[in-house]
Every structure is written in structure tokens, then in C-alpha cells.
Amino acid sequence: MNINDNFWVAVGYHRLLHDGNALQYRPLAKIGYNFDSGISISNRTRARIDATEADNKTGYRLDKRVSYTGKESKFSFSYNNVFFTYSDTMDHELRVTWTRSGFQPYLEFRNQADDTNNAIVIGSSYGF
């Protein structure tokens, strides 16, 4: 939901399933601001609520993203700092996105805190 031309908020919900059974419930809230210079900042806070009776723990994922899209650029560049309260670890994500109407492919490098699962991700989103 846009509050004004630059400030926005959002809420969402994810449910993590495995073999048809819920493992985690993940409600989230996002807030962001898009500066006229092309710089954007945002925060996403997502709870990870255990849906099993294994430990009934709740932890949080805190994403702090800064990005830049030039006025004449066809690409957006972003850095996302991800902190996990349940493991007290921090991941880093660097992404370049082809910003066009409709299908928007991206290339992302993810550096996980333990350096065992670093990954290059090729993906896409759809922009309206």
C-alpha cells in the first residue's frame, strides 16, 4: 500500500509446508521509502513460528535492503542484510535486476553466515 509517492507499507504471510504438513507459519511486515534520487531503503520483519510440536520456538528474520535504480538505467542494484534472531547469524545478498515492465529477471549472490551454502541465484519476478 502506498502511503504517498515515496513511502509504502506491506503485510504478507507465508506457510512453509513439507509433505503437505505445515512446518512454519511466517507472517511478515514491510516498510520502505523510495527517494527521488533512485535510492530505496526497506525493512522486512518476518516471524518464523514453529508449526510442529518439536520445539514451539519463534524466531525472526530481519531484512534491511538498500537499492539504487538510475533514472535512465534498465537495471537495479541492491544489497540486503539478513539477520536471523534464532541463530544470531547474518547473511548478505547482492542482486542486479533488469527493471522493465512485466517479467524482471535477476542475478543474485547470497553469502550465508557459515560460508557453507553460498549461492548464485538466477530468478525472476513479475512487475505490474
C-alpha positions as CSV (number, residue, x, y, z in Angstrom):
1,M,0.0,0.0,0.0
2,N,1.4,3.4,-1.0
3,I,1.1,6.0,1.7
4,N,2.4,8.7,-0.6
5,D,4.5,8.8,-3.8
6,N,7.6,7.6,-1.9
7,F,6.6,5.8,1.3
8,W,5.0,2.4,1.3
9,V,4.0,-0.5,3.7
10,A,3.0,-4.1,3.1
11,V,2.0,-7.2,5.0
12,G,2.1,-10.8,4.0
13,Y,2.0,-14.4,5.0
14,H,4.0,-17.5,4.0
15,R,3.3,-21.0,5.2
16,L,6.2,-23.5,4.9
17,L,5.0,-27.0,4.0
18,H,6.7,-30.4,3.8
19,D,4.9,-33.4,2.5
20,G,1.6,-31.5,3.0
21,N,2.3,-30.7,6.6
22,A,2.9,-27.2,8.0
23,L,6.4,-26.7,9.4
24,Q,6.3,-22.9,10.0
25,Y,3.9,-20.0,9.8
26,R,5.6,-16.9,8.6
27,P,3.7,-13.6,8.9
28,L,5.6,-10.5,7.8
29,A,5.5,-6.7,7.6
30,K,7.5,-4.5,5.2
31,I,8.1,-0.8,5.2
32,G,10.1,1.2,2.7
33,Y,10.9,4.6,1.3
34,N,11.9,5.4,-2.4
35,F,14.0,8.6,-2.6
36,D,13.7,10.7,-5.7
37,S,17.4,10.2,-6.3
38,G,16.8,6.5,-7.2
39,I,17.9,5.2,-3.8
40,S,15.4,3.0,-1.9
41,I,15.5,1.6,1.6
42,S,13.3,-1.0,3.2
43,N,12.9,-3.3,6.1
44,R,11.1,-6.7,6.2
45,T,10.4,-8.4,9.5
46,R,9.2,-11.9,9.2
47,A,8.3,-14.2,12.1
48,R,9.1,-17.9,11.9
49,I,6.6,-19.6,14.1
50,D,7.1,-23.4,14.6
51,A,4.0,-25.3,13.5
52,T,5.2,-28.6,14.8
53,E,5.4,-29.7,18.4
54,A,9.1,-30.2,18.2
55,D,10.2,-27.0,19.9
56,N,7.5,-24.4,19.6
57,K,10.1,-21.7,19.1
58,T,9.6,-18.4,17.3
59,G,12.4,-16.6,15.7
60,Y,12.6,-13.5,13.4
61,R,14.2,-12.7,10.1
62,L,15.1,-9.1,9.7
63,D,15.9,-7.9,6.2
64,K,17.4,-4.4,5.7
65,R,17.7,-3.6,2.0
66,V,19.2,-0.6,0.1
67,S,19.0,-0.4,-3.6
68,Y,19.7,2.0,-6.5
69,T,18.0,2.5,-9.8
70,G,19.3,5.3,-12.0
71,K,16.8,7.4,-13.9
72,E,17.9,6.2,-17.3
73,S,19.1,2.8,-16.1
74,K,17.5,-0.5,-17.1
75,F,18.9,-2.2,-14.0
76,S,18.5,-2.0,-10.3
77,F,21.3,-2.9,-7.9
78,S,20.6,-3.9,-4.3
79,Y,22.2,-5.1,-1.1
80,N,20.2,-7.0,1.5
81,N,21.5,-7.6,5.0
82,V,19.6,-10.5,6.6
83,F,19.7,-11.1,10.4
84,F,18.2,-14.2,12.0
85,T,17.4,-13.8,15.7
86,Y,17.0,-17.6,16.3
87,S,20.6,-18.3,15.2
88,D,22.2,-14.9,15.8
89,T,23.7,-15.0,12.3
90,M,23.8,-12.6,9.4
91,D,23.6,-13.3,5.7
92,H,24.3,-10.9,2.8
93,E,22.7,-10.7,-0.6
94,L,23.8,-8.7,-3.7
95,R,21.4,-8.5,-6.6
96,V,21.1,-7.0,-10.0
97,T,17.6,-6.9,-11.6
98,W,16.6,-6.0,-15.1
99,T,13.9,-3.4,-14.3
100,R,11.3,-3.5,-17.1
101,S,7.6,-3.9,-17.3
102,G,6.4,-7.4,-16.8
103,F,9.0,-10.2,-16.4
104,Q,12.0,-9.0,-14.5
105,P,15.0,-11.4,-14.4
106,Y,17.7,-11.1,-11.7
107,L,21.0,-12.5,-10.7
108,E,21.8,-12.7,-7.0
109,F,24.8,-13.7,-4.9
110,R,24.0,-15.0,-1.4
111,N,26.6,-15.2,1.2
112,Q,25.5,-17.2,4.2
113,A,26.9,-16.6,7.7
114,D,28.6,-20.0,7.9
115,D,30.0,-19.8,4.3
116,T,28.9,-23.3,3.6
117,N,25.9,-22.5,1.4
118,N,27.0,-19.5,-0.7
119,A,24.9,-19.5,-3.9
120,I,24.4,-17.7,-7.1
121,V,20.7,-17.5,-7.8
122,I,19.1,-16.8,-11.2
123,G,15.4,-15.9,-10.8
124,S,12.7,-13.6,-11.9
125,S,9.7,-11.7,-10.6
126,Y,6.8,-10.1,-12.4
127,G,6.3,-6.3,-12.1
128,F,2.9,-4.7,-12.8
